[in-house]
Amino acid sequence: METSFKEYVVVLVENDIQKVEIWVDNESNLPFMLVMDPIEKYDRTYKAIFSNWKVNPDLPKSLFKFSPTASATYQSLESNK
């Protein structure tokens, strides 16, 4: 039986509260795993594994149609200078 190994790039970010690892598949450049590990060991570690990526799927334009309610109002994000 032959075993295959994948290579990953691991991005590690840490502060006083937790360490976060993002594992990126070297071949596809897509995220494979996210690990959030608290510094305080009584907290739980969170791990998410991402799979079955569908890159550039054929999605209908209607999926992105914006239909605000009748009571919606416009809010500008511009500065009031």
QUITAFEN-V713691 format. One record per pair of residues at least 24 apart in sequence whose C-alpha atoms are under 10 Angstrom apart, sorted by the first residue. I is the first residue (numbers start at 0). J is the second residue. D is the distance in Angstrom with one decimal. If there is no record, write none. Layout:
BEGIN
I;J;D + I;J;D
END
This chain:
BEGIN
7;31;8.3 + 7;32;9.8 + 9;33;9.6 + 11;35;10.0 + 13;37;9.4 + 13;38;9.1 + 14;38;8.6 + 15;39;9.3 + 17;42;9.9 + 17;44;9.5 + 18;44;9.7 + 19;44;9.9 + 19;45;9.5 + 19;46;9.8 + 20;46;9.4 + 21;47;9.8 + 22;48;9.3 + 22;49;9.9 + 27;52;9.9 + 29;54;9.6
END
